[in-house]
Amino acid sequence: MQHDEDIAMRLLLLEDDKEVREHIVRLLQAAGHVVDDCATGPDAIFLGTSNSYSVLILDRMVPGIDGLAVLKALRAAGIQTPALFLTAMDDVDDRVEGLETADDYLVKPFAGSELLARVGALGRRPPVTATVTRLAVADLEIDLLKRFVTRGGIRIDLQQQEYKLLEFLMRHSGEIVTRTMLLENVWSFHFDPGTNLIESHMSRLRAKVDRGYGHDLIHTVRGAGYRLDAAA
């Protein structure tokens, strides 16, 4: 019985055993899913890079390019589709190796209801989004991995709180950022200390980021807060 929360998905199945493959295809199709099935690693890589799938179901013990190699190739190509390994390899080391690459691991023989439940759970996961490693507004840039700032290609040295302040402003570029937002997100204060903490840091940040560049990026919005924007 298909639950209301289980929606029809397009699935990729790699399984070299014809009888097993046909059984799994029938099982998945009976649950309302669309299945593209194949018997070799190269075919799985071709399908996986040519189409969009909700879940990948990969046999690990395919001759030649096996399921593990297929998934590594797809991940290297930037495809982050949730993947389930189906395999008779049930040693602890095999499971660990598989789970370091795939999202789930089901050992043969398996119950059809468990396969459907695991595929459904993977299909309901929110999509993986690309990690942001760089922020830019006009000629001002932050490299979030190396944690350094440049404007016009020239490096700007910031103190820790100045960096956090600028990063927050850039993540909200074009928006008005209030004093309360800055206190809570940059300093982790859930109360107003009643000092010029923000004003003094903002003044130092503006001196480093805007002074001498001919065009200010950090603007005071009177009575509201601040805004980092390329517009005047």
Secondary structure by P-SEA (a helix, b strand, c coil): cccccccbbbbbbbbccaaaaaaaaaaaaaabbbbbccccaaaaaaaaaaccccbbbbbcccccccaaaaaaaaaaaccccbbbbbcccccaaaaaaaaacccccccccccaaaaaaaaaaaaacccccccccccccccccccccccccccccbbbbbcaaaaaaaaaaaaaccccccaaaaaacccccccccccaaaaaaaaaaaaacccccccccccccccbbbbbcccc
